[in-house]
Amino acid sequence: MSATEDKAVKATYFSIAGNSVLALLKWLAGFFGNSYALIADAIESTADIFASFLVLFGLKYAKRPADDNHPYGHGKVEPLVTFIVVGFLIVSATIIAYQSIQNINTPHELPESWTLYVLGAIIIWKEISYRIVIKRSKETNSSALKADAWHHRSDAITSVAAFAGISIALVLGKGYENADDFAALFASGFILYNCYKIFRPALGEIMDENVYPELVQQIRGIAAMVNGVVATEKCYVRKVGMKFHIDLHAVVAGSLSVTEGHEIAHKLKDTLMEQLPEIGNVLVHIEPAI
């Protein structure tokens, strides 16, 4: 396992451990503290545990080497796992919204004031978790890990909503017992919004959208420094798991032999892969200068 893959897997284990502890804490605090918002929060954390296991499976499967049936490797499983993770989020949001509406119409006691301390600690921890995992997703170019990070951020948002709802219920007193239920309902809408933010980039990855202008600029700059390369024309980038696959048209002097052009192409490929470790493979097409 490479250092990049190792970072991604460790980040997922971190998510699983954190979500397991928090789910139990939220269930207990919600039950004994009379907070339906906390119980709704616990539902999302429970779904997060299963989602993190899916991400872990995707990361481990994606690192399988290329074979005859998968010449570009197995990295495309990452966005597929991301779609499933988004599905978990949608189910969580739907359950939270349904239970919130049910609880709004059900008389119940005011939440206990000590639940605010529990929520405060949860909010801080989940935001820290989000920042740790989102940093790892950027370092590894993992869309599945990014989805896992947004699970932490969504959890923090639902906890903030629960904190606000319980605070309103406690300050305004009798008649406002369902304030935390409205807070949970609001949180479910925010989770659905985040679903789109996670889903859209993963869809682009599956569809091989060429949306990496900064990387293209880097590739052209490096290619210009390779001896024998006159210019570059087409440069297509597609993401496969944590790596990028490049299709590049390089212009060389038309008077060169096929062998010389072939050597320049290999030198260009080796240089790009050496200077840009996030690249998984480069296919160079040689064009003669006119």
Secondary structure, 3 states (H helix, E strand, C coil): CCHHHHHHHHHHHHHHHHHHHHHHHHHHHHHHCCCHHHHHHHHHHHHHHHHHHHHHHHHHHHCCCCCCCCCCCCCCHHHHHHHHHHHHHHHHHHHHHHHHHHHHCCCCCCCCCCHHHHHHHHHHHHHHHHHHHHHHHHHHCCHHHHHHHHHHHHHHHHHHHHHHHHHHHHHHCCCCCCHHHHHHHHHHHHHHHHHHHHHHHHHHHHCCCCCCHHHHHHHHHHHHCCCCCCEEEEEEEEEECCEEEEEEEEEECCCCCHHHHHHHHHHHHHHHHHHCCCEEEEEEEEEECC
